Amino acid sequence: MNYEAQPSSHIERLIAFYARELHVEIVINKDSTGFWGVADEDIFGVRLTSFREGISAFVKRLSEEGDMFNYFSAFCFRVNAQPYAQPAIDVFCEGFDSVSGDELLKAGYSWNTRNLTPIGKLLLFLTVHRNEIYIAMRMREAEEGVPPKQKPRR
């Protein structure tokens, strides 16, 4: 996707917003609250089928760290203030439920988005589009001269 071009769909607009947010928070601010590193460990770096378990670990850590909680709250408010955010999440959830309920995949997904909170749905959207996080994290590490990490195979 070309982030310089005007995104044409609600989902593309939300991904472009997310990419800008990641650039500012991870590359420019160096993940000052540690939020994206923790989210990467607990949610984005685990198997998609284990998303709900990752959310539990994430919420526990988030509640223990005020700066991360404040950043995440503000991030959620910023996302939800975008006129395309809710339509994008709705389309995404409809597609996710359709695909995860398919005969070929439903054995791995004993859950669907209907049981997720609005923030849970946003986190699932971010999880599915997590490559943006990895790109931003690697950009930050490259700027700091940190050797690239190998993601463990799961």
C-alpha positions in Angstrom: 0.0 0.0 0.0 1.3 3.4 -0.9 0.9 5.6 2.3 1.6 8.8 0.4 -1.4 8.3 -1.9 -4.8 9.1 -0.6 -6.3 5.9 0.8 -9.5 4.9 -0.8 -11.2 2.7 1.7 -12.0 3.0 5.4 -9.7 0.2 6.2 -6.8 1.8 4.2 -7.4 5.1 5.9 -7.3 3.4 9.3 -4.1 1.6 8.4 -2.6 4.8 7.2 -3.5 6.5 10.5 -2.0 3.6 12.4 1.2 3.8 10.4 1.5 7.5 11.1 0.9 6.9 14.8 3.5 4.2 14.9 6.0 6.4 13.1 5.6 9.2 15.7 5.5 7.0 18.7 8.1 4.3 17.9 10.5 6.0 15.5 10.4 9.6 16.8 9.4 9.2 20.5 11.4 5.9 20.8 8.4 4.1 22.3 8.8 6.3 25.4 6.1 4.6 27.4 7.1 1.0 26.3 3.6 0.4 25.2 4.3 -0.9 21.7 7.0 -3.2 23.0 4.7 -4.7 25.6 1.8 -5.0 23.1 4.2 -6.7 20.7 5.2 -9.3 23.3 1.7 -9.9 24.7 -0.6 -9.5 21.7 1.0 -8.9 18.3 3.8 -11.5 18.7 1.5 -14.4 19.6 -0.5 -16.7 17.4 -3.7 -15.1 16.2 -5.6 -18.1 17.5 -4.3 -17.2 21.0 -5.3 -13.5 20.7 -7.7 -13.6 23.7 -5.1 -15.1 26.0 -2.7 -12.4 24.9 -5.2 -9.7 25.7 -5.5 -11.0 29.3 -1.7 -10.7 29.8 -1.7 -7.3 28.1 -4.5 -5.9 30.3 -2.7 -7.1 33.5 0.6 -5.3 32.4 -1.3 -2.2 31.2 -3.0 -1.8 34.6 0.4 -1.9 36.3 2.0 0.9 34.3 0.3 4.3 34.3 2.3 5.8 31.4 1.4 2.9 29.1 -2.3 3.1 30.2 -2.4 6.8 29.6 -0.8 6.5 26.1 -3.1 3.6 25.1 -6.2 5.5 26.3 -5.2 8.5 24.3 -4.4 6.4 21.3 -7.9 4.7 21.5 -9.5 8.2 21.7 -7.5 9.4 18.7 -8.4 6.4 16.6 -12.1 6.5 17.5 -12.3 10.2 16.7 -11.5 9.4 13.1 -14.8 9.2 11.0 -13.6 6.2 9.1 -12.5 4.1 12.2 -15.8 2.5 13.2 -16.8 1.7 9.6 -13.3 0.1 9.0 -13.6 -2.0 12.2 -17.1 -3.1 11.3 -16.0 -4.2 7.8 -12.9 -5.9 9.3 -14.9 -7.8 11.9 -17.4 -9.0 9.4 -14.6 -10.3 7.2 -12.7 -11.8 10.2 -15.8 -13.7 11.4 -16.5 -15.0 7.9 -13.0 -16.2 7.4 -12.4 -17.6 10.9 -15.8 -19.5 10.7 -14.9 -21.1 7.4 -14.7 -24.9 7.5 -10.9 -24.8 6.8 -10.2 -22.5 9.8 -12.9 -22.8 12.4 -11.1 -25.6 14.3 -8.5 -23.0 15.3 -10.9 -20.3 16.1 -13.4 -21.1 18.9 -14.3 -17.4 19.1 -15.4 -14.5 16.9 -15.5 -10.7 17.2 -19.0 -10.5 18.5 -17.7 -11.4 21.9 -15.0 -8.7 21.9 -15.3 -5.3 23.3 -14.8 -2.3 21.0 -11.2 -1.9 22.2 -10.7 -5.7 21.8 -11.9 -5.3 18.2 -9.4 -2.5 17.6 -6.6 -4.6 19.1 -7.6 -7.5 16.8 -7.5 -5.1 13.8 -4.0 -4.0 14.9 -2.9 -7.6 15.4 -3.9 -8.6 11.9 -2.1 -5.6 10.6 0.9 -6.0 12.9 3.5 -5.9 10.1 3.3 -2.1 10.5 4.5 -2.5 14.1 7.4 -4.7 13.1 8.5 -2.3 10.4 8.4 0.7 12.8 10.2 -1.2 15.6 12.9 -2.3 13.2 13.3 1.3 11.9 13.8 2.5 15.5 16.4 -0.2 16.2 18.2 0.6 12.9 18.4 4.3 13.9 19.8 3.2 17.3 22.3 0.8 15.8 20.7 -2.2 17.4 21.2 -5.5 15.5 17.9 -6.8 14.1 16.2 -9.5 16.2 15.1 -12.7 14.8 11.4 -13.4 15.6 11.1 -16.8 17.1 9.1 -19.3 15.0 5.8 -20.2 16.7 
